Amino acid sequence: MLSLIEQIKTGSLWDFPGGVHPQENKTQSNQSEIVKASVPNELVIPLKQHIGKPGDILVSVGDRVLKGQPLSQVNAAFMLPVHAPTSGTITAIEPRTIAHPSGLSDLCIVIESDQQDQWIELEPIADFTALEPDAIIEKIRLAGISGMGGAGFPTAKKIQSGLQRTEILILNAAECEPYITADDRLMQDFAQEVIEGSISLSMS
């Protein structure tokens, strides 16, 4: 009897009976290339976009920020920083209604865009294969990357929990919800980058 890992490696597939299968409605978007969204005039960034406590605020009202600039800092394992999605001026730090089914408000940083979309000075890694796994994981943590599921679990913590125990890496690109085709197009348009990212995770 093959183990689960051995069955996966041989290409086994599983099915199950029952469930609901609504119309997928994916052809409206899965045949079109990914396009760059325009920059809105105002952006509202919740400080807490993940499980755990929000980070400490690094900016003040009136500050000019650049795209990619950290807006908060963290000091605990389950905390993640948030970053400015574009360049502009901080116009408010206050509770705003957040994108959550509850309709509740939470502390947010509001940025008025200057439409320049100017980046901070980036420090790309020339060769990630030369880094130790812990260094790669720390880069992921400081980038503020978290899962997009209900819990918003920090990605760095997920990787760290499987460090030296992972036998096989599975990239979950199954989009079961109707209309959603983001993962589909990501693999079509940026296949090489997806492969490189998976190699980086495997090395961690």
BALOBA-1460 file (C-alpha; in Angstrom, 3 decimals):
// residues 204
<rec num="1" residu="m" x="0.000" y="0.000" z="0.000"/>
<rec num="2" residu="l" x="1.462" y="3.332" z="-1.083"/>
<rec num="3" residu="s" x="1.671" y="6.142" z="1.450"/>
<rec num="4" residu="l" x="-0.232" y="9.380" z="0.814"/>
<rec num="5" residu="i" x="2.973" y="11.150" z="-0.273"/>
<rec num="6" residu="e" x="3.845" y="8.291" z="-2.644"/>
<rec num="7" residu="q" x="0.337" y="8.406" z="-4.144"/>
<rec num="8" residu="i" x="0.632" y="12.164" z="-4.719"/>
<rec num="9" residu="k" x="4.039" y="11.732" z="-6.376"/>
<rec num="10" residu="t" x="2.600" y="9.146" z="-8.763"/>
<rec num="11" residu="g" x="-0.124" y="11.565" z="-9.846"/>
<rec num="12" residu="s" x="-3.089" y="10.017" z="-8.022"/>
<rec num="13" residu="l" x="-6.325" y="12.003" z="-7.968"/>
<rec num="14" residu="w" x="-9.230" y="11.696" z="-5.558"/>
<rec num="15" residu="d" x="-12.903" y="12.487" z="-5.946"/>
<rec num="16" residu="f" x="-15.817" y="12.518" z="-3.536"/>
<rec num="17" residu="p" x="-19.590" y="12.289" z="-4.035"/>
<rec num="18" residu="g" x="-22.136" y="14.984" z="-3.231"/>
<rec num="19" residu="g" x="-21.652" y="18.686" z="-2.672"/>
<rec num="20" residu="v" x="-22.856" y="21.688" z="-4.651"/>
<rec num="21" residu="h" x="-21.418" y="22.668" z="-8.018"/>
<rec num="22" residu="p" x="-22.777" y="26.045" z="-9.143"/>
<rec num="23" residu="q" x="-22.071" y="27.572" z="-12.543"/>
<rec num="24" residu="e" x="-18.386" y="28.496" z="-12.605"/>
<rec num="25" residu="n" x="-18.652" y="31.684" z="-14.715"/>
<rec num="26" residu="k" x="-14.884" y="31.807" z="-15.176"/>
<rec num="27" residu="t" x="-14.664" y="32.310" z="-18.948"/>
<rec num="28" residu="q" x="-15.453" y="36.011" z="-18.478"/>
<rec num="29" residu="s" x="-11.946" y="36.559" z="-17.123"/>
<rec num="30" residu="n" x="-9.718" y="33.490" z="-17.564"/>
<rec num="31" residu="q" x="-9.096" y="34.270" z="-21.241"/>
<rec num="32" residu="s" x="-7.852" y="37.812" z="-20.590"/>
<rec num="33" residu="e" x="-4.332" y="38.759" z="-19.541"/>
<rec num="34" residu="i" x="-3.725" y="40.356" z="-16.145"/>
<rec num="35" residu="v" x="-3.771" y="44.149" z="-16.396"/>
<rec num="36" residu="k" x="-2.430" y="46.780" z="-14.031"/>
<rec num="37" residu="a" x="-5.141" y="48.494" z="-11.992"/>
<rec num="38" residu="s" x="-5.287" y="52.265" z="-11.899"/>
<rec num="39" residu="v" x="-4.337" y="54.062" z="-8.684"/>
<rec num="40" residu="p" x="-7.355" y="55.421" z="-6.760"/>
<rec num="41" residu="n" x="-7.353" y="58.890" z="-5.245"/>
<rec num="42" residu="e" x="-7.686" y="57.537" z="-1.707"/>
<rec num="43" residu="l" x="-6.539" y="54.288" z="-0.136"/>
<rec num="44" residu="v" x="-7.667" y="52.962" z="3.250"/>
<rec num="45" residu="i" x="-5.216" y="50.463" z="4.755"/>
<rec num="46" residu="p" x="-6.373" y="48.484" z="7.812"/>
<rec num="47" residu="l" x="-3.558" y="47.976" z="10.319"/>
<rec num="48" residu="k" x="-4.755" y="44.465" z="11.074"/>
<rec num="49" residu="q" x="-4.934" y="42.259" z="7.987"/>
<rec num="50" residu="h" x="-3.918" y="38.984" z="9.623"/>
<rec num="51" residu="i" x="-4.336" y="36.874" z="12.730"/>
<rec num="52" residu="g" x="-2.581" y="38.399" z="15.736"/>
<rec num="53" residu="k" x="-2.198" y="41.966" z="16.915"/>
<rec num="54" residu="p" x="-1.676" y="44.937" z="14.570"/>
<rec num="55" residu="g" x="1.804" y="46.454" z="14.407"/>
<rec num="56" residu="d" x="2.937" y="49.740" z="15.928"/>
<rec num="57" residu="i" x="2.279" y="52.738" z="13.670"/>
<rec num="58" residu="l" x="5.381" y="54.332" z="12.135"/>
<rec num="59" residu="v" x="3.753" y="57.308" z="10.377"/>
<rec num="60" residu="s" x="1.756" y="60.403" z="11.296"/>
<rec num="61" residu="v" x="-0.931" y="62.465" z="9.608"/>
<rec num="62" residu="g" x="0.705" y="64.787" z="7.096"/>
<rec num="63" residu="d" x="3.628" y="62.464" z="6.311"/>
<rec num="64" residu="r" x="4.457" y="61.747" z="2.687"/>
<rec num="65" residu="v" x="5.007" y="58.051" z="2.070"/>
<rec num="66" residu="l" x="6.352" y="56.040" z="-0.841"/>
<rec num="67" residu="k" x="5.041" y="52.838" z="-2.354"/>
<rec num="68" residu="g" x="6.314" y="49.843" z="-0.384"/>
<rec num="69" residu="q" x="7.194" y="51.901" z="2.685"/>
<rec num="70" residu="p" x="6.359" y="50.172" z="5.991"/>
<rec num="71" residu="l" x="3.501" y="51.911" z="7.798"/>
<rec num="72" residu="s" x="3.818" y="49.753" z="10.904"/>
<rec num="73" residu="q" x="6.453" y="47.657" z="12.643"/>
<rec num="74" residu="v" x="6.168" y="44.353" z="14.453"/>
<rec num="75" residu="n" x="7.666" y="42.893" z="17.598"/>
<rec num="76" residu="a" x="6.013" y="39.491" z="17.922"/>
<rec num="77" residu="a" x="5.856" y="36.300" z="15.870"/>
<rec num="78" residu="f" x="2.223" y="36.548" z="14.746"/>
<rec num="79" residu="m" x="2.378" y="40.260" z="13.891"/>
<rec num="80" residu="l" x="2.917" y="41.530" z="10.339"/>
<rec num="81" residu="p" x="3.725" y="45.027" z="9.052"/>
<rec num="82" residu="v" x="1.521" y="46.792" z="6.508"/>
<rec num="83" residu="h" x="2.980" y="48.852" z="3.662"/>
<rec num="84" residu="a" x="1.942" y="51.827" z="1.567"/>
<rec num="85" residu="p" x="0.397" y="50.536" z="-1.697"/>
<rec num="86" residu="t" x="1.296" y="53.777" z="-3.501"/>
<rec num="87" residu="s" x="2.947" y="57.130" z="-2.855"/>
<rec num="88" residu="g" x="1.039" y="60.012" z="-1.315"/>
<rec num="89" residu="t" x="0.176" y="61.797" z="1.918"/>
<rec num="90" residu="i" x="-1.256" y="60.370" z="5.152"/>
<rec num="91" residu="t" x="-4.541" y="62.226" z="5.635"/>
<rec num="92" residu="a" x="-5.987" y="60.279" z="8.569"/>
<rec num="93" residu="i" x="-5.301" y="57.509" z="11.081"/>
<rec num="94" residu="e" x="-8.727" y="56.550" z="12.351"/>
<rec num="95" residu="p" x="-11.350" y="53.795" z="12.534"/>
<rec num="96" residu="r" x="-12.880" y="53.050" z="9.128"/>
<rec num="97" residu="t" x="-15.272" y="50.358" z="7.931"/>
<rec num="98" residu="i" x="-13.183" y="47.397" z="6.788"/>
<rec num="99" residu="a" x="-13.774" y="44.787" z="4.074"/>
<rec num="100" residu="h" x="-15.284" y="42.171" z="6.358"/>
<rec num="101" residu="p" x="-18.731" y="40.532" z="6.405"/>
<rec num="102" residu="s" x="-19.315" y="41.980" z="9.886"/>
<rec num="103" residu="g" x="-19.288" y="45.542" z="8.518"/>
<rec num="104" residu="l" x="-17.351" y="46.597" z="11.616"/>
<rec num="105" residu="s" x="-14.685" y="49.283" z="11.690"/>
<rec num="106" residu="d" x="-11.021" y="49.012" z="12.664"/>
<rec num="107" residu="l" x="-8.047" y="51.345" z="12.896"/>
<rec num="108" residu="c" x="-6.855" y="52.308" z="9.404"/>
<rec num="109" residu="i" x="-4.266" y="54.534" z="7.758"/>
<rec num="110" residu="v" x="-5.701" y="56.699" z="4.971"/>
<rec num="111" residu="i" x="-3.455" y="57.774" z="2.088"/>
<rec num="112" residu="e" x="-4.295" y="60.433" z="-0.476"/>
<rec num="113" residu="s" x="-2.492" y="59.317" z="-3.608"/>
<rec num="114" residu="d" x="-0.223" y="61.717" z="-5.501"/>
<rec num="115" residu="q" x="-0.702" y="59.553" z="-8.649"/>
<rec num="116" residu="q" x="3.075" y="59.220" z="-9.017"/>
<rec num="117" residu="d" x="3.166" y="55.647" z="-7.675"/>
<rec num="118" residu="q" x="6.767" y="56.265" z="-6.574"/>
<rec num="119" residu="w" x="8.565" y="53.326" z="-4.951"/>
<rec num="120" residu="i" x="10.934" y="53.375" z="-2.011"/>
<rec num="121" residu="e" x="14.482" y="52.298" z="-2.841"/>
<rec num="122" residu="l" x="14.224" y="48.548" z="-3.309"/>
<rec num="123" residu="e" x="16.840" y="46.054" z="-2.148"/>
<rec num="124" residu="p" x="16.228" y="42.911" z="-4.200"/>
<rec num="125" residu="i" x="18.044" y="39.698" z="-3.349"/>
<rec num="126" residu="a" x="20.544" y="38.965" z="-6.118"/>
<rec num="127" residu="d" x="20.613" y="35.221" z="-5.365"/>
<rec num="128" residu="f" x="18.082" y="33.865" z="-2.892"/>
<rec num="129" residu="t" x="19.703" y="30.428" z="-3.106"/>
<rec num="130" residu="a" x="22.682" y="31.872" z="-1.222"/>
<rec num="131" residu="l" x="20.521" y="32.755" z="1.793"/>
<rec num="132" residu="e" x="19.884" y="30.559" z="4.800"/>
<rec num="133" residu="p" x="16.247" y="29.408" z="5.191"/>
<rec num="134" residu="d" x="15.727" y="31.616" z="8.254"/>
<rec num="135" residu="a" x="16.826" y="34.685" z="6.269"/>
<rec num="136" residu="i" x="14.339" y="33.922" z="3.484"/>
<rec num="137" residu="i" x="11.568" y="33.429" z="6.035"/>
<rec num="138" residu="e" x="12.403" y="36.760" z="7.694"/>
<rec num="139" residu="k" x="12.215" y="38.520" z="4.300"/>
<rec num="140" residu="i" x="8.753" y="37.026" z="3.789"/>
<rec num="141" residu="r" x="7.670" y="38.118" z="7.278"/>
<rec num="142" residu="l" x="8.871" y="41.698" z="6.833"/>
<rec num="143" residu="a" x="7.089" y="41.827" z="3.477"/>
<rec num="144" residu="g" x="3.838" y="41.421" z="5.425"/>
<rec num="145" residu="i" x="2.645" y="38.382" z="3.461"/>
<rec num="146" residu="s" x="-0.248" y="36.462" z="4.991"/>
<rec num="147" residu="g" x="-2.718" y="33.830" z="3.885"/>
<rec num="148" residu="m" x="-5.911" y="35.035" z="2.226"/>
<rec num="149" residu="g" x="-8.132" y="32.572" z="4.068"/>
<rec num="150" residu="g" x="-10.390" y="33.502" z="6.941"/>
<rec num="151" residu="a" x="-7.616" y="33.433" z="9.547"/>
<rec num="152" residu="g" x="-5.037" y="35.479" z="7.642"/>
<rec num="153" residu="f" x="-2.240" y="33.325" z="9.031"/>
<rec num="154" residu="p" x="1.270" y="34.813" z="8.504"/>
<rec num="155" residu="t" x="2.946" y="32.995" z="5.606"/>
<rec num="156" residu="a" x="6.376" y="33.081" z="7.271"/>
<rec num="157" residu="k" x="4.932" y="31.262" z="10.290"/>
<rec num="158" residu="k" x="3.413" y="28.591" z="8.038"/>
<rec num="159" residu="i" x="6.751" y="27.977" z="6.338"/>
<rec num="160" residu="q" x="8.633" y="27.946" z="9.628"/>
<rec num="161" residu="s" x="6.277" y="25.348" z="11.080"/>
<rec num="162" residu="g" x="7.124" y="22.982" z="8.232"/>
<rec num="163" residu="l" x="10.858" y="23.678" z="8.211"/>
<rec num="164" residu="q" x="12.850" y="20.467" z="7.668"/>
<rec num="165" residu="r" x="9.665" y="18.392" z="7.885"/>
<rec num="166" residu="t" x="8.204" y="18.966" z="4.411"/>
<rec num="167" residu="e" x="8.426" y="16.088" z="1.944"/>
<rec num="168" residu="i" x="6.396" y="17.616" z="-0.859"/>
<rec num="169" residu="l" x="5.271" y="21.175" z="-1.661"/>
<rec num="170" residu="i" x="1.748" y="21.650" z="-3.017"/>
<rec num="171" residu="l" x="0.789" y="25.003" z="-4.542"/>
<rec num="172" residu="n" x="-2.947" y="25.302" z="-4.041"/>
<rec num="173" residu="a" x="-4.287" y="27.100" z="-7.105"/>
<rec num="174" residu="a" x="-7.737" y="25.481" z="-7.008"/>
<rec num="175" residu="e" x="-10.295" y="28.276" z="-7.229"/>
<rec num="176" residu="c" x="-13.594" y="26.615" z="-6.423"/>
<rec num="177" residu="e" x="-15.614" y="29.827" z="-6.099"/>
<rec num="178" residu="p" x="-17.542" y="31.109" z="-9.153"/>
<rec num="179" residu="y" x="-15.956" y="33.939" z="-11.163"/>
<rec num="180" residu="i" x="-12.545" y="33.795" z="-9.435"/>
<rec num="181" residu="t" x="-9.650" y="33.214" z="-11.874"/>
<rec num="182" residu="a" x="-6.730" y="35.062" z="-10.239"/>
<rec num="183" residu="d" x="-4.613" y="31.935" z="-9.671"/>
<rec num="184" residu="d" x="-5.457" y="30.625" z="-13.149"/>
<rec num="185" residu="r" x="-4.215" y="33.800" z="-14.857"/>
<rec num="186" residu="l" x="-1.230" y="34.090" z="-12.507"/>
<rec num="187" residu="m" x="-0.006" y="30.670" z="-13.636"/>
<rec num="188" residu="q" x="-0.648" y="31.487" z="-17.298"/>
<rec num="189" residu="d" x="0.974" y="34.936" z="-17.288"/>
<rec num="190" residu="f" x="3.740" y="34.461" z="-14.707"/>
<rec num="191" residu="a" x="4.527" y="30.745" z="-14.813"/>
<rec num="192" residu="q" x="8.301" y="31.224" z="-14.471"/>
<rec num="193" residu="e" x="7.901" y="33.483" z="-11.429"/>
<rec num="194" residu="v" x="5.575" y="30.932" z="-9.799"/>
<rec num="195" residu="i" x="8.173" y="28.212" z="-10.346"/>
<rec num="196" residu="e" x="10.967" y="30.391" z="-8.940"/>
<rec num="197" residu="g" x="8.834" y="31.230" z="-5.904"/>
<rec num="198" residu="s" x="8.096" y="27.569" z="-5.266"/>
<rec num="199" residu="i" x="11.810" y="26.787" z="-5.444"/>
<rec num="200" residu="s" x="12.466" y="29.483" z="-2.856"/>
<rec num="201" residu="l" x="9.801" y="28.011" z="-0.550"/>
<rec num="202" residu="s" x="11.187" y="24.517" z="-1.054"/>
<rec num="203" residu="m" x="14.624" y="25.726" z="0.010"/>
<rec num="204" residu="s" x="13.152" y="27.199" z="3.172"/>
